[in-house]
């Protein structure tokens, strides 16, 4: 599997940018990425960026959200960086499971989905910026016999 140069996309904190993000990920996925990994990347990046857009800044504050995708051997690495409020999704508590359909609430599952679909997730706050790294295993080698 050949190595791709990292690709970078810079977004504004505007919900309309999610469509641009989706098209960018689809373009990257055309370089031989499986549909399962492409789906996981799409879901996780859209959740992460949507959370930054919705909660990362005061109403009229401008944010710059940078997204990078890089293939490193059999792993796809996604990095999301923003200059919004500090938030570490790796420390967020697991969602509360509703005991009935009537008690279930819509939303609040984005971080849970990211944890479920990414193979790894790391966070750091450096120089006033949130830096989230997500890893997706593209394939596994068969165990030696």
Helices and strands as residue ranges (DSSP letters): E 7-12, H 17-29, H 35-55, E 64-72, E 75-82, G 89-91, H 110-117, E 120-126, E 129-137
